[in-house]
Amino acid sequence: MSNTTSSKSKVTILAQLQALITGLQKQFPNGQFTLGNTAFTTATLVQALQSLIDAINAVNTAQANAKVAVAALGVTVAKVGPVVLALKRSLLAMFGDATDILALFGLEPQKAPAPRTGPEIAAAAAKAKATRIARGTASKKKKLAVTGNVTGVSITPITAPADAAPSQPATATPTAPPQGTAGK
């Protein structure tokens, strides 16, 4: 196959190979070919093309199986990964700095963090301050002091035109309050 077929899909290549086999068997059932100083019969060409088709199909099957295996691995890691992490943490808590026992489990004791130097602490504080300024964050007291300034607000009441009918029909008629309760 030439370099021009590298951009074609596997389906296209398989279809072309199958068409070559079909054409050779139909047009040259007992043919003889000399290709690149090598003599071929139709049967040997068909056999070579069929072996290429079989190899491509084997790759497709292997790739599909690999996708299934990778998906199964992802599910298993999601299920068992937290258990493994919890087990490692538990073993580290149980055996602390006992390197010989931890080595049996393939673990190393946790290293204590190195104390930060004065310049590192100052740099971290400066970075935190710059971040607060950049984000515009403030403390609770400063947030309470922030108010908005509103000017030029006019309130216009919405009134319905006098000749407009109410949007919903009245279902009950208002009645007068019962006698004797109005004066109390």
N, C-alpha and C positions, 0 to 999 in steps of 0.2 A: 504494500500500500504506500502511496506517496505522501509527502508532507502536506499536501493540500487537503487531505481528509482529516487532519488533526482537529479541525474546527467543527467537524460534523458530529452529530450525536451518535451514540451507540446504536440507536434504533435505525438511523439512516444507513449506517455502515452495515448492520445486519441485513437490512433490506437489499442493499446493493450486492452483498455477497450471495444472498439467496437467489437474486436475479441472475447473477453470473452462473451459478450452478444450474439453474433452470434453462438458461440460454444455451450453455454448453451441452447439456443432455439432449436438448431438442434439435439444435442445429448441427452438432458434431458428435453424434452418439459413439462413433468409432474413430474420432479425430486424432491426429498427431500434431503436436506443437513443439517448436524449438524456441524457448524463451531464455535469453541470456546464456547461450551456449549449453543449455540443458534441454534434453528431449523429454516431453511430457505427453501422456495420453490423456484423453478426456477423463478417464477414470481416476488417474493420479491427480489431475487438477481438481476434480470434484472432491477427492479425499482431502487434499491440502486446504481447500476453501472450507470444507466442513469442519476440519480440525480448528481453523481460525474461528468459525462460528461457535464451536463448542467451548473454546477458550474464553471468548467474550461472554458467553452465557455463564460460564463458571465464575468469572469476575463479577458479573452482576449479582449472582446468587451469594457470593462471598461478601460483597458490599452490603447487600440487604441483611444478611445474617449479622454482619458487624454492627449495623445500625441497631438491630434488635438487641444485640449484646451490650452495646453502649447504653441504650435506654434502660436495660435491666440493671446495669451497673449503677447508673444514676439513682434508680429507685432504691437499690440496696444500700448505697452510700448514704442516702438521705435517712434511711431507717436505722442503720447500724452506726453511722458516723458519730452521732451524739453519745451512744453507748460507749464507744471506744474512747472518746474524749473524757467522759465521766470516769471510766476505769483508770485512765492514765492519771487524772487529777487525784483520784482516790489513792492510787499506789504512791504517788508523790507525797501525799499528805501522811500516809501510813509510815513510809520509810524515810522521809525527809532527806537527810544528807548521807544515807547509807549507800554509797556508790556501788559497792559490790552486789547488794541485793537488787538495786535498781537496774544494774547491768544485766541481771538475769531476764528482766522484762524488756530490755533494749531501751531503757530510759536513762537519762542523766538528771542529776539534781538541778533544781532551778538555780540560776545564778542570781545573786542579790544585785539590785540595780546600783550602779556606781553613784555616789553622791554628786549632786550638781554643784558646779563651782559658782562663785559669785558672779562672774560675767554671764554665765548661762542663765542664772536666775534673773539678772537684770534684763537680758535680751528677751526672755520669755515674758516678763512684765511689760516691756515696751511693745512687744508684738501684740499682747492682749489688749493694751490700751489703744493701739492703732486699729485693731480689728473692731473694737467697740465704737470708735469714732467713724470708721468707714461704714459700719452697718447702721449707725445712728441709734444704737441701743443706749438706754439710760437706766438709772436705778429707779426703784419704786417711787421714791420721793420726787425725783426729777420728772417722772412721768405724770405724777399728779399735778405738778405745777404747769404742765403744758396744757394750754387751752387754745381754742381756735378763735380767730377774730372774724366776725361776720358783720358786714356793713351793707347798707342799701337793700335790705330785705323788705319787700312789701307783700302783704297778705291780701289777696283778692278773694272775697267769698264767691263761691259758685252758686248761682241761683238759677232755678228753672224758669223758662219763660212762662208768663201768666196764662197763655192760651194752650200750653202743653198739657196733655192728659197724663194722669199718673201711669207709670210703667206697669204696675200690677193692679188688677182689680181688687177692690175691697171685698173681703170674704165675710166680714162681720160688721154689723152696724154698731157704733158706739152707743152705750146706754147711760142714762143718768145714774149717779151713785145712789145707793139705797137711801131712803129718807131716814133722817135721824142721825146720820153719820157725818153729814156735811158740816155741822156746826161744832163739832167737838174738836 
